[in-house]
Every structure is written in structure tokens, then in C-alpha cells.
């Protein structure tokens, strides 16, 4: 009777280390521009810039000009930065959750590894006991 158990780790375990994807020059430029535009200070600056054009939209007396100023000038300029700020905050929150999930998975893997080690030591002990029993049985059969 053999208690030989062969553990087969999941293939993902060997590939757990994640590699960052190369960004390149265009990615670096995009990250810098997004970082500069995606601040509330930039949103305030865009709001001031948009307000410079407000008097001419009001002077025209044309409601279409006012709607155009609101939609094309104010909202596009200001909301661009505000949306990027919101996305950055949401992204940081998501990154924290992903990091916590990774740490939870790593802890679970560690616990599972300890369980495997414990089971292996129990298998070894059971094998030792079984060998002793078989020897005693053989000695009893000879006597």
C-alpha cells in the first residue's frame, strides 16, 4: 500500500510575476500631458480662460452664441480637466483594491502552501506508521 501523492501546482503559479507593458515615447508624452491637464488647477485656469470669452457671447444677444459658449468653450475646457481628475481618483482607488486583492491571493497561496506542507508531513508520518505495521505483521506471520 502506497500513499504516494504527487502535487501538481497550477501553471499560473510559475507566471505570477506581472511585467509592465512598455510605454514608448508616445505613451510617455500622453502620460505627461494627461498629468498636467488632469489637475484641478488646470480646470480653474481653463474656467478663467473660458470666462474671458463670456462677455462677447453675452454682447451678441444671440441665444445660440451663449449655448455655443457654454457647450464648446466652458464645458469642454473645464470638464476635460475635472473628468481626468475624477478618473485619476477612481484609478487610484481601483489600484488600491487590485493591490489588496493581489495581497489576499498571495496570502491564500501561502496558506495553501502551508496546508500542502502539513499534509505532506502527515503523509510521511502515516507512511512511517504503515511501514512499522507491515513489519510487525510480517514478523507476526513468521512466528
Secondary structure, DSSP 4 states (H G I P E B T S, - for coil): ----------HHHHT-SPPPPP-HHHHHHHHHHHHHHSSHHHHHHHHHHHHHTHHHHHHH--HHHHHHIIIIIIIHHHHHHHHHHHHHHHHHHHHHHHHHHHHHHHHHHHHHHHHHHHHHHHHHHHHHHHHHHHHHHHHHHH-
